[in-house]
Amino acid sequence: MSEDVMAPSPINGAGSLSVWLEALHTSSHRLADTVASLSERELEQPSMADGWSIAQVLSHLGSAAEISTGLLERGIAGDERGPVRQDLEPVWQRWNTLSAPAQRKAWQEADARHLQLLDSLDLSQQPQVRVPYFAGLLDLPDYAGYRLSEQSVHAWDIEAALTPETTIPAGEVELLWKRLDLIATRFRDATTLTRLAPAQLTIALTSPTRTVLLDLGAELHLYPCEPAEPAGSVTGAAEAVLRLVYGRHQPTDEVQVSGAVTLTDLKALFPGF
């Protein structure tokens, strides 16, 4: 992108807390229904998160909810101390020792406490709160955006393991696209980025239809515009391309890549987490 032309802002926008909180509740309720009747054997089967069982994904979500509740409580109290690994290790260790059914139950309880605390904040409180999260001091909509990324994508890890070709619901996809630049920039593979850059790719999305610029340079960014000189293109449903950036592309996804960059390149660029 030319230095004498002002670049558009990367795709990122939190908006109102209520929208994110509603999505968190919806995703949580859906996942709770999905796992409620699973046997211990089913809970121990592999999820779509590499190396984790379904119960381990629930444990990850549950321990994160427990930790996040503590950080949210700090933010409400005006305490800006961020998370420290030495405080987190005992939490993770305790969750890791639980049986699969106990991890499910503990997730439900920790998730409910976290959502209840968010729900308890009235409109006069919300603008004042800054949560000392892993990504820094965040206002509530930005914080809830990070939590929705965890909730929605890891819920898909479980749901898709049980029902192949499951997709992330459209409402959550729309919200997650608003902050996908943050994810793409943070979780890209540096070696692959160096190999592919410089390049600009057109991302042509369907469901809904829109065009996005993927700019590969010293860093990468997603911009809500068309590239001036595209070196290639990516075409697919917004949900499938979202999962590609989250490192969760599936062979059945109808994502087409052409030009100087291949689908294999993009999968290497976005290894996921």
ROLOVO-284419 format. One record per residue (C-alpha): residue number from 1; residue in one letter; x, y, z. Coordinates in Angstrom, 3 decimals. Example, Ala and Ser with C-alpha at 12.3 -4.5 7.8 and 13.67 -1.06 7.14 Angstrom:
% ROLOVO-284419
R   seq   type         xx         yy         zz
R     1      A     12.300     -4.500      7.800
R     2      S     13.670     -1.060      7.140
This chain:
% ROLOVO-284419
R   seq   type         xx         yy         zz
R     1      M      0.000      0.000      0.000
R     2      S      1.469      3.327     -1.046
R     3      E      2.868      5.423      1.802
R     4      D      1.312      8.602      0.375
R     5      V     -2.189      7.142      0.494
R     6      M     -3.917      6.956      3.854
R     7      A     -4.738      3.328      4.604
R     8      P     -8.166      2.422      5.916
R     9      S     -8.434      1.211      9.475
R    10      P     -8.129     -2.558      9.943
R    11      I    -11.303     -4.524     10.508
R    12      N    -12.013     -4.093     14.209
R    13      G    -14.991     -2.783     16.102
R    14      A    -16.514     -3.790     19.410
R    15      G    -19.689     -1.706     19.570
R    16      S    -22.222     -2.192     22.354
R    17      L    -21.651     -4.630     25.218
R    18      S    -25.230     -5.918     24.985
R    19      V    -24.675     -7.365     21.502
R    20      W    -21.594     -9.305     22.583
R    21      L    -23.167    -10.420     25.845
R    22      E    -26.233    -11.754     24.064
R    23      A    -23.977    -13.748     21.718
R    24      L    -22.017    -15.123     24.676
R    25      H    -25.227    -16.331     26.302
R    26      T    -26.491    -17.863     23.057
R    27      S    -23.262    -19.738     22.376
R    28      S    -22.990    -20.915     25.980
R    29      H    -26.558    -22.229     26.056
R    30      R    -26.071    -24.027     22.747
R    31      L    -22.890    -25.711     23.954
R    32      A    -24.501    -26.679     27.260
R    33      D    -27.315    -28.402     25.355
R    34      T    -24.778    -30.152     23.126
R    35      V    -22.739    -31.679     25.956
R    36      A    -25.472    -32.213     28.564
R    37      S    -26.186    -35.866     27.758
R    38      L    -22.718    -36.986     26.632
R    39      S    -21.353    -40.072     28.357
R    40      E    -17.905    -40.090     29.917
R    41      R    -16.616    -41.989     26.903
R    42      E    -18.058    -39.390     24.541
R    43      L    -16.562    -36.563     26.598
R    44      E    -13.161    -38.209     26.250
R    45      Q    -13.289    -38.465     22.454
R    46      P    -11.125    -36.067     20.395
R    47      S    -12.399    -32.584     19.653
R    48      M    -11.459    -30.476     16.650
R    49      A     -8.899    -28.667     18.820
R    50      D     -5.669    -30.532     18.098
R    51      G     -4.662    -32.786     20.998
R    52      W     -7.679    -31.989     23.192
R    53      S    -10.660    -34.138     24.050
R    54      I    -14.144    -32.646     24.296
R    55      A    -13.814    -32.572     28.084
R    56      Q    -10.437    -30.837     27.834
R    57      V    -11.967    -28.114     25.668
R    58      L    -14.661    -27.657     28.323
R    59      S    -11.932    -27.544     30.953
R    60      H    -10.107    -24.868     28.965
R    61      L    -13.288    -22.822     28.662
R    62      G    -14.101    -23.335     32.327
R    63      S    -10.694    -22.419     33.711
R    64      A    -10.684    -19.375     31.418
R    65      A    -14.115    -18.371     32.736
R    66      E    -12.875    -18.720     36.315
R    67      I     -9.784    -16.627     35.608
R    68      S    -11.776    -14.076     33.623
R    69      T    -14.287    -13.678     36.448
R    70      G    -11.422    -12.758     38.767
R    71      L    -10.026    -10.257     36.270
R    72      L    -13.488     -8.777     35.702
R    73      E    -13.911     -8.381     39.466
R    74      R    -10.600     -6.507     39.551
R    75      G    -11.762     -4.238     36.767
R    76      I    -15.002     -3.448     38.559
R    77      A    -13.023     -2.592     41.682
R    78      G    -10.616     -0.363     39.731
R    79      D     -7.695     -2.777     40.203
R    80      E     -5.513     -2.700     37.081
R    81      R     -3.249     -5.649     37.965
R    82      G     -3.120     -8.019     35.012
R    83      P     -2.893    -11.818     35.086
R    84      V      0.346    -13.377     36.330
R    85      R      1.320    -16.880     35.253
R    86      Q      2.257    -17.993     38.767
R    87      D     -1.329    -17.297     39.829
R    88      L     -2.779    -19.097     36.808
R    89      E     -0.797    -22.344     37.047
R    90      P     -2.650    -23.650     40.148
R    91      V     -5.989    -22.987     38.463
R    92      W     -5.001    -24.943     35.364
R    93      Q     -3.561    -27.774     37.446
R    94      R     -6.746    -28.089     39.494
R    95      W     -8.917    -28.259     36.370
R    96      N     -6.582    -30.777     34.718
R    97      T     -7.038    -33.239     37.610
R    98      L    -10.825    -33.376     37.218
R    99      S    -12.565    -36.287     35.543
R   100      A    -14.286    -35.641     32.224
R   101      P    -17.797    -35.388     33.753
R   102      A    -16.444    -33.139     36.516
R   103      Q    -14.830    -30.869     33.914
R   104      R    -18.217    -30.509     32.202
R   105      K    -19.966    -29.662     35.472
R   106      A    -17.248    -27.243     36.565
R   107      W    -17.348    -25.491     33.170
R   108      Q    -21.096    -24.961     33.465
R   109      E    -20.703    -23.470     36.941
R   110      A    -17.735    -21.222     36.111
R   111      D    -19.326    -20.042     32.866
R   112      A    -22.574    -19.202     34.657
R   113      R    -20.737    -17.154     37.308
R   114      H    -18.864    -15.214     34.649
R   115      L    -22.008    -14.417     32.670
R   116      Q    -23.932    -13.492     35.826
R   117      L    -21.241    -10.994     36.772
R   118      L    -21.354     -9.395     33.323
R   119      D    -25.153     -9.312     33.482
R   120      S    -25.045     -7.566     36.866
R   121      L    -23.347     -4.432     35.515
R   122      D    -25.850     -1.659     34.910
R   123      L    -25.587      0.907     32.125
R   124      S    -24.045      3.526     34.414
R   125      Q    -21.246      1.155     35.479
R   126      Q    -20.337     -0.283     32.110
R   127      P    -18.446      2.703     30.590
R   128      Q    -16.246      3.008     33.682
R   129      V    -14.982     -0.567     33.845
R   130      R    -11.595     -1.492     32.404
R   131      V    -10.711     -5.189     32.601
R   132      P     -7.001     -6.027     33.108
R   133      Y     -7.059     -8.856     30.566
R   134      F     -4.236    -10.790     28.868
R   135      A     -4.327     -8.329     25.943
R   136      G     -4.109     -5.293     28.235
R   137      L     -6.606     -2.962     29.877
R   138      L     -9.877     -3.374     27.941
R   139      D    -13.267     -1.724     27.986
R   140      L    -16.192     -4.119     28.373
R   141      P    -17.177     -4.506     24.679
R   142      D    -13.564     -5.295     23.707
R   143      Y    -13.257     -7.696     26.628
R   144      A    -16.492     -9.440     25.676
R   145      G    -15.173     -9.721     22.120
R   146      Y    -12.177    -11.693     23.324
R   147      R    -14.446    -13.912     25.389
R   148      L    -16.756    -14.545     22.415
R   149      S    -13.792    -15.610     20.279
R   150      E    -12.902    -18.223     22.882
R   151      Q    -16.488    -19.337     23.410
R   152      S    -17.657    -19.541     19.793
R   153      V    -14.591    -21.156     18.264
R   154      H    -14.062    -23.696     21.038
R   155      A    -17.776    -24.493     21.014
R   156      W    -17.320    -25.287     17.311
R   157      D    -14.366    -27.531     18.262
R   158      I    -16.801    -29.644     20.247
R   159      E    -19.891    -29.390     18.055
R   160      A    -18.043    -30.233     14.834
R   161      A    -16.418    -33.263     16.461
R   162      L    -19.869    -34.604     17.254
R   163      T    -21.611    -33.459     14.068
R   164      P    -19.343    -33.058     11.028
R   165      E    -19.920    -30.021      8.813
R   166      T    -21.273    -28.022     11.761
R   167      T    -20.708    -24.297     11.272
R   168      I    -20.446    -21.327     13.620
R   169      P    -23.840    -19.546     13.639
R   170      A    -24.156    -16.533     11.348
R   171      G    -24.752    -14.022     14.153
R   172      E    -21.533    -15.001     15.893
R   173      V    -19.636    -15.035     12.594
R   174      E    -20.738    -11.468     11.904
R   175      L    -19.462    -10.304     15.297
R   176      L    -16.195    -12.228     15.079
R   177      W    -15.431    -10.717     11.674
R   178      K    -15.503     -7.289     13.346
R   179      R    -12.381     -8.215     15.312
R   180      L    -10.748    -10.749     13.014
R   181      D     -7.822     -8.425     12.255
R   182      L     -6.762     -8.759     15.913
R   183      I     -6.761    -12.550     15.648
R   184      A     -5.070    -12.655     12.235
R   185      T     -2.283    -10.343     13.360
R   186      R     -1.678    -12.083     16.664
R   187      F     -1.773    -15.708     15.564
R   188      R     -0.091    -15.614     12.136
R   189      D      3.032    -17.672     11.498
R   190      A      5.933    -15.219     11.183
R   191      T      8.077    -17.448      8.966
R   192      T      5.256    -18.006      6.479
R   193      L      4.389    -14.305      6.465
R   194      T      7.995    -13.437      5.603
R   195      R      7.935    -15.977      2.766
R   196      L      4.672    -14.715      1.251
R   197      A      5.142    -10.958      1.680
R   198      P      4.771     -8.535      0.105
R   199      A      1.397     -9.377     -1.381
R   200      Q     -2.178     -8.170     -1.371
R   201      L     -5.033    -10.637     -1.674
R   202      T     -8.674    -10.037     -2.473
R   203      I    -10.975    -11.883     -0.073
R   204      A    -14.386    -12.210     -1.717
R   205      L    -16.866    -13.316      0.927
R   206      T    -20.314    -14.757      0.511
R   207      S    -23.083    -15.095      3.104
R   208      P    -23.008    -12.103      3.419
R   209      T    -21.300    -10.724      0.325
R   210      R    -18.383     -8.340      0.921
R   211      T    -14.817     -7.725     -0.226
R   212      V    -11.838     -7.562      2.124
R   213      L     -8.153     -6.832      1.554
R   214      L     -5.608     -9.174      3.144
R   215      D     -2.388     -7.171      3.177
R   216      L      0.801     -9.197      3.703
R   217      G      3.809     -7.064      4.544
R   218      A      6.112     -6.632      7.520
R   219      E      2.871     -7.372      9.364
R   220      L     -0.478     -8.518      8.043
R   221      H     -3.841     -6.808      8.283
R   222      L     -7.393     -7.195      7.053
R   223      Y     -8.950     -4.038      5.599
R   224      P    -12.584     -3.471      4.519
R   225      C    -11.705     -2.549      0.921
R   226      E    -10.376     -3.968     -2.347
R   227      P     -6.615     -4.206     -2.970
R   228      A     -5.075     -1.929     -5.585
R   229      E     -2.869     -4.643     -7.100
R   230      P     -4.052     -8.070     -5.956
R   231      A     -1.619    -10.948     -6.244
R   232      G     -4.378    -13.474     -5.755
R   233      S     -7.826    -14.084     -4.359
R   234      V     -9.655    -16.056     -1.692
R   235      T    -13.340    -16.820     -2.235
R   236      G    -15.681    -18.473      0.215
R   237      A    -18.400    -18.128      2.808
R   238      A    -17.611    -15.700      5.617
R   239      E    -17.885    -18.532      8.166
R   240      A    -15.449    -20.807      6.333
R   241      V    -12.874    -18.046      5.790
R   242      L    -13.215    -17.050      9.452
R   243      R    -12.367    -20.588     10.518
R   244      L     -9.454    -20.638      8.081
R   245      V     -7.964    -17.625      9.889
R   246      Y     -8.607    -19.382     13.203
R   247      G     -6.657    -22.408     11.938
R   248      R     -9.742    -24.594     11.555
R   249      H    -10.125    -25.127      7.816
R   250      Q    -11.851    -28.363      6.857
R   251      P    -11.502    -30.287      3.568
R   252      T    -15.252    -29.902      3.003
R   253      D    -15.075    -26.088      3.207
R   254      E    -15.699    -24.491     -0.170
R   255      V    -12.846    -21.983     -0.041
R   256      Q    -11.155    -21.248     -3.373
R   257      V     -7.667    -19.700     -3.526
R   258      S     -5.990    -18.536     -6.735
R   259      G     -2.958    -16.552     -7.780
R   260      A      0.440    -16.283     -6.108
R   261      V     -0.739    -17.718     -2.777
R   262      T     -2.237    -21.183     -2.299
R   263      L     -4.635    -22.641      0.236
R   264      T     -1.690    -24.585      1.671
R   265      D      0.134    -21.272      2.153
R   266      L     -2.828    -19.780      4.029
R   267      K     -3.185    -22.808      6.264
R   268      A      0.501    -22.451      7.141
R   269      L      0.068    -18.705      7.692
R   270      F     -2.837    -19.276     10.090
R   271      P     -1.952    -22.356     12.194
R   272      G     -4.562    -21.584     14.865
R   273      F     -4.426    -22.003     18.610
